Amino acid sequence: MVRINSVIPESPAYRAGARAGDDLVRINGHGVRDVLDYMYYAAETSVVMELLRDGEPLTLSVEKDEYDDLGLEFETFLMDSKQRCSNKCVFCFIDQMPPGMRETLYFKDDDARLSFLQGNYVTLTNLEQSDIDRIIEMKLNINVSVHTTNPELRVKMMHNRFAGEKLKYIRQLAENGIKLNCQVVCCPGLNDGDELRRTLSDLGELMPNISSMAVVPVGVTKFRQGLFPLTIFNKETAGAAIDIIESFQREFLEKFGSRTVYPSDEFYLIAERELPDFDSYEDFSQYENGVGMLRSLIDEFEKALDTAEWEGGERHVSIATGYAPYKVMKSLAEAAERKFPLLRCDVYRIRNDFFGETITVTGLITAQDLIAQLKGRDIGTELLLSASMIKRDEPIFLDDLTVTDVERELGVKIVTTNSDGYELLDAMMGISY
């Protein structure tokens, strides 16, 4: 039973007589616990809602188009609280963040509903058989943080005594037709080498219902006092991991017609190897995990540059980026400068003093590092930043400084761009929409 917070005017539920303050008990005879129950059971064209109004039972019938929303709104999106992570993973990034940041950054969710609704990855450790049965009944594809298929090692890496036995759910879901996207956070000396081979081999047995797998290198900040000792990948160990993954790509491509498993872009940058070509990423199924993001950016940028025409006068802008993608961003800027002699686009690599120099990705650059390292430099009229540095729904950085703060300190306008080659070139050229 869930309290209805409001009803959208003129929606199907509104026309049927539902009102704010009613308690939703059942839809078509099924109890409603959360948003998944609500969405699944309300998808029919004919819906019977059982409510409580001031404690008295009330039944309302609704006719609507299939999948149209009833129009009920609840206090929270999930209709209850997010499920907290019950693990203490040795590689957890949240555990190695500095104190004093905004509270929401420290919340660890491990909610299977958000996996279906928003693409989050979940470990399955806080699920029971009834939860798995519901996923199968509703045919909900899901994203799973596997990390290893060795039960004992999974317990060790996740500091959860149930982590090993919950691996059975991966097989159960796959064997019941649920499509799974999987990820492995790879830690040198723990789940790389032969353990990585075992994980990829075990997951390969469940194909084609393992839709994709991403292997990403562990991130290690300077705030690891008292935590499990971890090392980061170097050129040699990253290359070894790529070799293992690419060998499975060849095997899976031959057996199943798809490479399925991919190293993240960061592995190629650490190993100082060329990124695979565009077609190697197939449908870019692990794009949000940093797989193929740079290759897509490069190809889009090159296509945009082929047809672009310069219509303005002299222009000077700068790009701030992390150490990892610096060479890629520098090469794109130089290509634009060669085609457009009136354009000057400087690229600055920002050392991550906030989290530590071992963090080299662009998305974790803070405002204070931008200010400290760019102040007094000849940036030009605009500073181009990746939108990944900024909170999605508010113009603030991870350290709670705002875009306006940075603009004021550096005396320059900030323009944010998504990981899109066309958008990046437009920003370089001063084209806005």
PLY file of the C-alpha trace (Angstrom):
ply
format ascii 1.0
element vertex 433
property float x
property float y
property float z
element edge 432
property int vertex1
property int vertex2
end_header
0.00 0.00 0.00
1.36 3.39 -1.07
0.06 6.90 -0.35
-0.83 8.94 -3.47
0.83 12.33 -3.23
-0.94 13.96 -6.16
-2.95 13.13 -9.28
-2.14 14.74 -12.62
-5.18 16.77 -13.78
-7.14 15.17 -16.62
-5.11 11.97 -16.40
-6.89 8.57 -16.56
-6.74 8.19 -12.77
-8.01 11.75 -12.25
-10.98 11.19 -14.53
-11.74 7.92 -12.69
-11.91 9.79 -9.37
-8.54 9.17 -7.70
-7.42 11.95 -5.36
-4.32 13.02 -3.44
-4.25 11.34 -0.01
-5.77 8.08 -1.24
-3.82 4.91 -0.48
-3.19 2.67 -3.49
-3.62 -0.94 -2.33
-3.97 -3.08 -5.46
-3.96 -2.80 -9.24
-5.88 -5.53 -11.08
-5.79 -7.63 -7.94
-2.03 -7.32 -7.38
-0.54 -5.67 -4.33
1.54 -2.55 -5.00
4.83 -2.20 -3.14
6.80 0.15 -5.33
7.25 1.70 -8.76
7.91 -1.62 -10.49
4.60 -3.09 -9.35
2.86 0.15 -10.28
4.33 0.33 -13.79
3.96 -3.37 -14.55
0.39 -3.94 -13.37
-0.88 -0.59 -14.65
0.29 -1.23 -18.23
-3.03 -2.83 -19.28
-5.79 -0.97 -21.11
-8.34 -1.85 -18.41
-7.19 -1.15 -14.86
-9.03 -1.69 -11.60
-7.56 0.27 -8.71
-8.35 -0.70 -5.13
-7.86 2.30 -2.85
-8.38 3.37 0.72
-9.87 6.84 1.20
-9.99 7.96 4.81
-9.69 4.29 5.74
-12.67 3.21 3.64
-12.24 0.83 0.65
-12.84 2.34 -2.78
-12.65 0.66 -6.19
-12.13 2.67 -9.37
-12.06 1.41 -12.97
-9.88 3.05 -15.61
-9.84 2.65 -19.38
-6.74 3.93 -21.16
-4.29 3.19 -23.95
-1.80 0.41 -23.28
1.29 1.58 -21.33
-0.19 5.05 -20.76
0.57 6.22 -17.25
-2.35 6.34 -14.84
-1.31 9.78 -13.69
-0.61 9.04 -10.04
2.32 10.71 -8.34
3.99 9.56 -5.13
6.29 11.10 -2.56
9.37 9.49 -4.11
10.12 8.19 -7.59
10.56 4.63 -6.29
7.50 4.98 -4.02
9.75 4.05 -1.11
13.40 4.49 -0.08
16.41 3.54 -2.18
18.05 0.29 -1.13
21.45 0.89 0.43
24.44 -1.18 -0.58
25.22 -3.87 1.98
28.75 -4.50 0.70
32.09 -3.09 1.77
33.93 -3.57 -1.49
37.70 -3.22 -1.30
37.62 -0.97 -4.39
34.60 1.18 -3.49
35.24 4.72 -4.68
32.88 6.26 -2.14
34.95 4.85 0.74
38.01 6.68 -0.57
36.49 10.11 -0.97
37.59 13.02 1.24
35.40 14.14 4.14
33.30 17.26 3.98
31.65 16.75 0.60
27.88 17.00 0.14
26.00 14.18 1.84
24.44 12.72 -1.31
27.88 11.82 -2.68
28.39 9.33 0.15
25.17 7.40 -0.42
25.76 3.90 -1.81
22.76 2.49 -3.61
22.44 -1.10 -4.72
18.85 -1.02 -5.95
17.73 -3.47 -8.63
14.80 -1.21 -9.52
17.23 1.55 -10.49
19.06 -0.95 -12.64
15.96 -1.42 -14.77
14.78 2.19 -14.62
18.03 4.15 -14.83
20.73 1.70 -15.87
22.48 1.44 -12.49
24.65 -1.59 -11.81
23.75 -3.81 -8.86
25.55 -6.63 -7.08
22.43 -8.73 -6.26
23.68 -9.24 -2.70
20.62 -7.66 -1.06
18.11 -9.58 -3.18
16.14 -12.64 -2.13
14.57 -15.34 -4.28
11.26 -13.48 -4.31
13.01 -10.47 -5.87
14.55 -12.67 -8.56
11.15 -14.26 -9.23
9.65 -10.80 -9.74
12.41 -9.77 -12.16
11.77 -12.94 -14.17
7.98 -12.49 -14.10
8.26 -8.88 -15.26
10.99 -9.72 -17.78
13.21 -6.91 -16.50
16.63 -6.79 -18.09
19.25 -5.84 -15.53
22.81 -4.57 -15.11
24.99 -6.59 -12.75
28.29 -5.79 -11.04
29.90 -9.22 -11.15
33.60 -8.46 -10.50
34.42 -12.15 -10.21
32.66 -15.50 -10.57
34.93 -17.10 -7.97
32.61 -17.30 -4.91
35.38 -17.10 -2.32
37.10 -14.21 -4.08
33.81 -12.35 -4.47
33.23 -12.61 -0.71
36.72 -11.23 -0.09
36.42 -8.39 -2.61
32.95 -7.32 -1.50
33.30 -8.03 2.23
29.88 -9.64 2.18
29.49 -13.26 3.26
26.56 -13.71 0.88
28.35 -12.33 -2.19
29.52 -15.73 -3.39
26.25 -17.59 -3.08
24.33 -14.77 -4.81
26.21 -15.61 -8.01
23.56 -18.28 -8.56
21.09 -15.51 -9.35
23.11 -14.50 -12.42
22.74 -17.97 -13.89
19.09 -18.20 -12.86
18.24 -14.90 -14.51
20.11 -15.73 -17.70
18.58 -19.20 -17.96
15.12 -17.63 -17.68
15.70 -15.32 -20.61
16.68 -12.16 -18.73
19.28 -10.12 -20.59
22.18 -9.01 -18.41
24.81 -6.35 -18.95
27.75 -7.10 -16.66
30.72 -5.16 -15.35
33.99 -6.11 -13.71
35.99 -3.59 -11.70
39.43 -5.08 -12.21
42.02 -4.84 -9.43
45.64 -5.90 -10.07
46.58 -8.92 -8.01
42.98 -9.75 -7.11
40.66 -10.43 -10.04
42.93 -9.93 -13.03
45.01 -12.61 -14.78
43.64 -16.13 -14.39
40.76 -14.88 -12.24
39.67 -12.57 -15.07
39.89 -15.47 -17.49
37.68 -17.53 -15.18
35.09 -14.76 -14.89
34.85 -14.18 -18.63
34.73 -17.92 -19.31
31.95 -18.48 -16.76
29.87 -15.60 -18.09
30.47 -16.82 -21.63
28.63 -20.02 -20.74
25.47 -17.95 -20.22
25.51 -16.26 -23.61
23.58 -15.03 -25.50
21.69 -13.79 -22.42
24.83 -12.07 -21.23
24.33 -9.13 -23.57
27.57 -7.32 -22.82
30.46 -7.12 -20.37
32.71 -4.20 -19.50
36.02 -4.52 -17.68
37.15 -1.25 -16.05
40.33 -0.54 -14.07
40.05 0.22 -10.38
40.30 3.87 -9.38
42.48 4.66 -6.37
42.49 8.06 -4.63
44.89 9.41 -2.01
42.28 8.89 0.70
42.81 5.18 1.41
44.13 5.27 4.94
43.05 2.11 6.73
41.55 0.54 3.60
42.51 -2.62 1.74
45.88 -2.14 -0.02
45.29 -1.73 -3.74
47.61 -1.03 -6.63
46.71 0.63 -9.90
47.28 -0.62 -13.42
50.44 0.38 -15.25
51.41 0.09 -18.91
52.37 -3.58 -18.64
49.52 -4.83 -16.46
46.93 -2.87 -18.42
48.30 -4.36 -21.62
48.08 -7.86 -20.13
44.42 -7.28 -19.19
43.65 -6.04 -22.71
45.28 -9.15 -24.19
43.06 -11.41 -22.05
39.90 -9.51 -22.93
40.67 -9.34 -26.63
41.31 -13.10 -26.71
37.79 -13.63 -25.37
36.46 -11.13 -27.90
37.82 -13.30 -30.70
36.39 -16.45 -29.13
32.94 -14.94 -28.55
32.86 -13.39 -32.03
33.52 -16.77 -33.58
31.02 -18.64 -31.38
28.22 -16.09 -30.98
28.77 -13.47 -33.66
29.51 -10.73 -31.09
32.61 -9.64 -29.17
30.41 -9.07 -26.09
33.24 -8.17 -23.68
35.18 -4.91 -23.84
37.97 -3.16 -21.93
37.12 0.41 -21.02
38.89 3.19 -22.90
41.02 3.86 -19.83
42.81 0.52 -20.25
44.02 1.54 -23.71
45.15 4.93 -22.45
47.10 3.39 -19.55
48.64 0.76 -21.83
49.47 3.45 -24.40
47.77 1.44 -27.13
45.66 2.60 -30.04
41.92 2.52 -29.47
40.06 -0.14 -31.48
38.27 1.01 -34.61
34.66 2.17 -34.51
33.11 -1.08 -35.78
34.84 -3.11 -33.06
32.45 -1.65 -30.50
29.42 -3.01 -32.39
26.35 -1.37 -30.79
28.35 0.51 -28.08
26.33 -1.34 -25.42
28.78 -0.37 -22.65
29.19 3.27 -23.66
28.09 4.59 -20.25
30.82 2.47 -18.67
33.47 4.35 -20.65
33.70 1.72 -23.39
34.07 3.25 -26.85
33.36 6.77 -25.65
36.64 8.17 -26.98
36.45 6.28 -30.28
32.93 7.59 -30.82
34.07 11.12 -29.97
36.99 10.93 -32.41
34.92 9.58 -35.29
32.12 12.10 -34.74
34.62 14.95 -34.56
36.36 13.91 -37.76
33.04 13.67 -39.62
31.95 17.05 -38.29
35.28 18.60 -39.29
34.99 17.26 -42.86
31.89 19.35 -43.56
32.41 22.33 -41.22
33.01 25.81 -42.62
34.60 28.74 -40.80
32.45 31.85 -40.89
33.94 34.01 -38.15
37.10 35.94 -37.42
39.95 35.05 -35.09
38.88 32.94 -32.11
40.81 31.72 -29.06
39.36 29.12 -26.68
40.77 26.48 -24.33
39.85 22.97 -23.22
40.56 21.58 -19.74
40.78 17.81 -19.53
42.13 15.01 -17.36
45.54 13.46 -17.89
44.11 10.23 -19.35
42.37 11.65 -22.46
44.75 14.60 -22.90
46.48 13.29 -26.03
43.15 12.56 -27.70
41.77 16.00 -26.93
45.02 17.63 -28.04
44.94 15.82 -31.38
41.34 16.93 -32.00
42.17 20.54 -31.22
45.19 20.45 -33.53
43.09 18.97 -36.34
40.61 21.83 -35.99
43.43 24.40 -35.97
44.94 22.95 -39.15
41.65 23.27 -40.99
40.77 26.67 -39.53
43.90 28.89 -39.24
41.86 31.59 -37.49
41.08 29.21 -34.62
43.37 28.77 -31.64
42.33 26.00 -29.25
44.69 25.34 -26.34
44.32 22.14 -24.34
45.29 22.04 -20.65
45.64 18.82 -18.71
44.53 19.21 -15.13
46.34 17.33 -12.39
43.86 15.96 -9.86
45.14 17.36 -6.58
41.72 16.99 -4.97
41.49 13.17 -5.21
45.14 12.49 -5.95
47.30 12.23 -9.04
46.31 8.60 -9.63
42.86 9.83 -10.68
43.30 10.89 -14.31
39.77 10.90 -15.75
38.11 14.15 -16.74
34.82 13.61 -14.90
36.46 13.84 -11.46
38.14 17.20 -11.98
37.04 19.77 -9.40
36.54 23.51 -9.63
39.35 24.25 -7.18
41.86 22.34 -9.32
40.68 24.19 -12.41
41.09 27.52 -10.68
44.48 26.74 -9.12
46.02 25.44 -12.35
44.47 27.81 -14.90
44.47 31.13 -13.07
46.72 33.62 -14.81
46.97 31.58 -18.01
45.96 32.85 -21.44
42.75 30.85 -21.76
41.06 32.96 -24.41
37.41 33.97 -24.45
35.90 30.62 -23.44
36.87 27.54 -21.44
35.36 24.31 -22.75
34.64 21.67 -20.11
33.15 18.21 -20.25
29.63 18.13 -18.84
30.74 15.08 -16.82
32.45 17.46 -14.37
29.15 19.12 -13.51
26.22 17.81 -11.46
23.52 16.71 -13.87
20.71 18.85 -12.49
22.67 21.77 -11.01
25.69 23.83 -12.21
28.06 22.72 -9.43
31.27 20.71 -9.36
32.09 17.83 -7.02
33.65 20.26 -4.54
30.42 22.31 -4.46
31.89 25.32 -6.21
29.69 26.56 -9.04
30.29 27.25 -12.70
29.83 30.93 -11.86
32.59 30.66 -9.21
35.04 29.33 -11.79
34.04 31.92 -14.39
34.58 34.69 -11.85
37.98 33.42 -10.70
39.30 32.78 -14.20
37.61 35.71 -15.89
36.31 33.57 -18.73
33.03 32.13 -19.91
32.56 28.37 -19.40
30.91 26.23 -22.06
30.10 22.61 -21.24
29.87 19.89 -23.86
28.72 16.31 -23.79
30.86 13.49 -25.13
29.82 14.26 -28.69
32.23 15.14 -31.47
29.79 17.38 -33.31
29.00 19.31 -30.14
32.69 19.65 -29.29
33.56 21.13 -32.69
30.60 23.51 -32.51
31.86 24.70 -29.11
35.38 25.22 -30.50
33.91 27.28 -33.35
31.57 29.27 -31.11
28.39 27.83 -32.55
25.66 27.70 -29.90
22.04 26.64 -30.02
0 1
1 2
2 3
3 4
4 5
5 6
6 7
7 8
8 9
9 10
10 11
11 12
12 13
13 14
14 15
15 16
16 17
17 18
18 19
19 20
20 21
21 22
22 23
23 24
24 25
25 26
26 27
27 28
28 29
29 30
30 31
31 32
32 33
33 34
34 35
35 36
36 37
37 38
38 39
39 40
40 41
41 42
42 43
43 44
44 45
45 46
46 47
47 48
48 49
49 50
50 51
51 52
52 53
53 54
54 55
55 56
56 57
57 58
58 59
59 60
60 61
61 62
62 63
63 64
64 65
65 66
66 67
67 68
68 69
69 70
70 71
71 72
72 73
73 74
74 75
75 76
76 77
77 78
78 79
79 80
80 81
81 82
82 83
83 84
84 85
85 86
86 87
87 88
88 89
89 90
90 91
91 92
92 93
93 94
94 95
95 96
96 97
97 98
98 99
99 100
100 101
101 102
102 103
103 104
104 105
105 106
106 107
107 108
108 109
109 110
110 111
111 112
112 113
113 114
114 115
115 116
116 117
117 118
118 119
119 120
120 121
121 122
122 123
123 124
124 125
125 126
126 127
127 128
128 129
129 130
130 131
131 132
132 133
133 134
134 135
135 136
136 137
137 138
138 139
139 140
140 141
141 142
142 143
143 144
144 145
145 146
146 147
147 148
148 149
149 150
150 151
151 152
152 153
153 154
154 155
155 156
156 157
157 158
158 159
159 160
160 161
161 162
162 163
163 164
164 165
165 166
166 167
167 168
168 169
169 170
170 171
171 172
172 173
173 174
174 175
175 176
176 177
177 178
178 179
179 180
180 181
181 182
182 183
183 184
184 185
185 186
186 187
187 188
188 189
189 190
190 191
191 192
192 193
193 194
194 195
195 196
196 197
197 198
198 199
199 200
200 201
201 202
202 203
203 204
204 205
205 206
206 207
207 208
208 209
209 210
210 211
211 212
212 213
213 214
214 215
215 216
216 217
217 218
218 219
219 220
220 221
221 222
222 223
223 224
224 225
225 226
226 227
227 228
228 229
229 230
230 231
231 232
232 233
233 234
234 235
235 236
236 237
237 238
238 239
239 240
240 241
241 242
242 243
243 244
244 245
245 246
246 247
247 248
248 249
249 250
250 251
251 252
252 253
253 254
254 255
255 256
256 257
257 258
258 259
259 260
260 261
261 262
262 263
263 264
264 265
265 266
266 267
267 268
268 269
269 270
270 271
271 272
272 273
273 274
274 275
275 276
276 277
277 278
278 279
279 280
280 281
281 282
282 283
283 284
284 285
285 286
286 287
287 288
288 289
289 290
290 291
291 292
292 293
293 294
294 295
295 296
296 297
297 298
298 299
299 300
300 301
301 302
302 303
303 304
304 305
305 306
306 307
307 308
308 309
309 310
310 311
311 312
312 313
313 314
314 315
315 316
316 317
317 318
318 319
319 320
320 321
321 322
322 323
323 324
324 325
325 326
326 327
327 328
328 329
329 330
330 331
331 332
332 333
333 334
334 335
335 336
336 337
337 338
338 339
339 340
340 341
341 342
342 343
343 344
344 345
345 346
346 347
347 348
348 349
349 350
350 351
351 352
352 353
353 354
354 355
355 356
356 357
357 358
358 359
359 360
360 361
361 362
362 363
363 364
364 365
365 366
366 367
367 368
368 369
369 370
370 371
371 372
372 373
373 374
374 375
375 376
376 377
377 378
378 379
379 380
380 381
381 382
382 383
383 384
384 385
385 386
386 387
387 388
388 389
389 390
390 391
391 392
392 393
393 394
394 395
395 396
396 397
397 398
398 399
399 400
400 401
401 402
402 403
403 404
404 405
405 406
406 407
407 408
408 409
409 410
410 411
411 412
412 413
413 414
414 415
415 416
416 417
417 418
418 419
419 420
420 421
421 422
422 423
423 424
424 425
425 426
426 427
427 428
428 429
429 430
430 431
431 432
